[in-house]
Structure formats: structure tokens, C-alpha cells
């Protein structure tokens, strides 16, 4: 009998001996982990620090299953390629310290449930990626229709143009039956979720931290709305705070849940570029919305287009890529899709709106750009305020209020 086969035989033997145990089992004076289901095992491994999906896959290939991993000794764990002393010690220590039942109960109190990799409810598309999460915390519902999902992502630092485009594309995608995926961050992500909700469709928000503290805090109400019309998801334990390591991990889930990723506005270092990279590695389609050639917020999108991403000028550019997935009726609807109720603007008002696309401006600078006399500009600003298009800020600054397209 080979060494690996012998270890696996002993794992099965020991697991059978402990199956009748209640609570925490002992053998030869050594404290062992409680016997649990495969589902609970996935959740427990997901809760562990210093242990990830790729390492767990190696462990499963060696031991033959999740329960065997959780009953392996320190020396047995160290025999697995890629599992060093630190990881082996982390598994042995944490399998006794962590409490799956308590985590499940806490999630339930927050209105969430846990979906293990072995569960039927686990998203099929996500299972296809190289490093799928071992478990997901879900607040809301996952539906079969979510297999037709498109991620709409971009920078936190945005222009009005970028937010408007994200809002419009997400609204239109939702209208024809696509689920919109994004990351609940400020900027483009927020506009994408809001656009999908306004379109009456479904949207999935993938968090960069645990559900115990929704980030950013100002999007908690948005998260609640998403849970009622889609799902808020996280792979992180409830108390995990977001940091520079968690967001890239989140990005692979956003792309993994989707058929394609649309980058609306991003500089070259934006996290949205990382999401696009994951999408390419996962075999997903990548789209990019162009912007001004002198705007840093468009540099990432332009780079993606140079590298082969499909340029998006309208929602049709996205729908054409997946036209075989949509029924003929939905395609016909897309051609005459309501582009959102439009606010009627005069030529002068349109000029003011265009001048403000890049961000808030001082009244004097705005007057110079649109070439209007101060009295005329004041009248136009007042009219646009009444139409809920813009607002005055302290210091005589003017800012657009809502997307118009």
C-alpha cells in the first residue's frame, strides 16, 4: 500500500471510529475535531485564516474528502504538497477553536444564510473558476435566472458621465432580464446596483468584507434594497474587516458569477482592472466604455480596448455578445428599450449639464465654459434645480444631482 493510500485508509478508519462520538472526540489522549457533515466542513475551512480554496483542493485530492482533512494529524497534513508547517498548524488549531453552529446562528440573526460549495444552491458559474469560495454568506435570494449575469464595475472616483453610463447600462440590462453584478463600492458600483433596481431587475452585490459590517457604511440601505431584489454575497467570515487583500479576492467572485464584465470608468490601477484580469483568466467576455482621451478615469478602459476588450457605445454591444442566451422577444424589446424617462432641457441647460459631467464647478468657471451672462446663468441654474437635475453647494459650487441619460 502506497504512503498516500495508507494515510487515506487511516483517515477513513478514524472517521468511522469517531462517527458515534458526541461533541469533541478523543483518541489516545489526543483531542480531535468533532465529526461534522461535508457541508459544515466546507464552512469551517472557509472560516479559517491562512487556508484558501486552492490549498483545500490539494488537501481533498490527498485525503479524499473534507471530513478526512479535519481529522488529519499535524504530520499527516504536512505530507500534502504545498501545505507547510504554518498551514498545518493553522488547520489543527482552528478546527478546535472555531464554531460553525455559532457562525450559522449569527448569520441567521443578520438575515443571511450560508451556502457551502457542496450545496445545490451554490452558483454553477462560480464553481467553474480555478479558486471558487468554499462557502458564501448570502443575504437575499439566488435564482436560476442569475446564471445570465453581467458584471458592471468601475472606479470609486468617478465623473458624472461614468455614473450616468453605469446607471443607464445596468437599467437596460435589467430590463431585458440580465442580473447585474457589482461590488457595492462607491462610484460606479453604486450606480450599477441602483440602475438595475430602477429597471426592476435583479442585482448581486459581492462584498469585500464580512456581513457583520457592511462597507461602505453609507450603502447599508442600498444593500438592504439589493437583498430584497437580488442578493448580497460574501465569502468572508462575519467579522472580517475589508482591507487591501480582501478586495482582489472579492473581484474574482464578481467576475466568476458573470458571463462578462463591463468596465465603465477606471484608471490603470483601479480594482476594476483586476476584475477584468480575473474575467480573462476565467474565460469570460470583457467590455470597456471609452471616455475622454485626456481623462485619467478613462485610461484603464482605453488600455483594455487596446488589448482586445469589446468597445461599448450602447447596451446593444453587450447584448450582441450573448444574443443566443436571450429569447427573441427580449431582443426585440432591447431594440426599442426605454432609455429612462428623459428630462426636457433647453440648449443652454444641456450645455450646463455637459460642462458639469466631469464634476462640480464654481459658478464663475461654469459661466466661462457655457458663455452665459451671470443673470442668465442664475436663472438656468434655478430652473435645473427645480427639475432636480443639479444642486448648489457651499462656496457657490454647482453639481449634477441625478443621471439624465
C-alpha positions, 0 to 999 in steps of 0.5 A: 500500500502506497504512503498516500493510500495508507494515510487515506485508509487511516483517515477513513478508519478514524472517521468511522471510529469517531462517527458515534462520538458526541461533541469533541472526540478523543483518541489516545489522549489526543483531542480531535475535531468533532465529526461534522457533515461535508457541508459544515466542513466546507464552512469551517475551512472557509472560516479559517485564516491562512487556508484558501480554496486552492490549498483545500483542493490539494488537501481533498485530492490527498485525503479524499474528502473534507471530513478526512482533512479535519481529522488529519494529524499535524504530520499527516497534513504536512505530507500534502504538497504545498501545505507547510508547517504554518498551514498545518498548524493553522488547520489543527488549531482552528478546527478546535477553536472555531464554531460553525453552529455559532457562525450559522446562528449569527448569520441567521440573526443578520438575515443571511444564510450560508451556502457551502460549495457542496450545496445545490444552491451554490452558483454553477458559474462560480464553481467553474473558476480555478479558486471558487469560495468554499462557502458564501454568506448570502443575504437575499435570494439566488435564482436560476435566472442569475446564471445570465449575469453581467458584471458592471464595475468601475472606479470609486472616483468617478465623473458624472458621465461614468455614473450616468453610463453605469446607471443607464447600462445596468437599467437596460440590462435589467430590463431585458432580464440580465442580473447585474453584478457589482461590488457595492463600492462607491462610484460606479458600483453604486450606480450599477446596483441602483440602475438595475433596481430602477429597471426592476431587475435583479442585482448581486452585490459581492462584498469585500468584507464580512456581513457583520459590517457592511462597507461602505457604511453609507450603502447599508440601505442600498444593500438592504434594497439589493437583498430584497431584489437580488442578493448580497454575497460574501465569502468572508467570515462575519467579522472580517474587516475589508482591507487591501487583500480582501478586495482582489479576492472579492473581484474574482467572485464578481467576475466568476458569477458573470458571463462578462464584465463591463468596465465603465470608468477606471484608471490603470490601477483601479480594482476594476482592472483586476476584475477584468484580469480575473474575467480573462483568466476565467474565460469570460467576455470583457467590455470597456466604455471609452471616455475622454482621451485626456481623462485619467478615469478613462485610461484603464478602459482605453488600455483594455480596448487596446488589448482586445476588450469589446468597445461599448457605445450602447447596451446593444454591444453587450447584448450582441455578445450573448444574443443566443442566451436571450429569447427573441422577444427580449431582443426585440424589446432591447431594440426599442428599450426605454432609455429612462424617462428623459428630462426636457432641457433647453440648449443652454441647460444641456450645455450646463449639464455637459460642462458639469459631467466631469464634476462640480464647478464654481459658478464663475468657471461654469459661466466661462465654459457655457458663455452665459451672462451671470443673470442668465446663468442664475436663472438656468441654474434655478430652473435645473434645480427645480427639475432636480437635475443639479444642486448648489453647494457651499462656496457657490459650487454647482453639481449634477444631482441625478443621471439624465441619460 
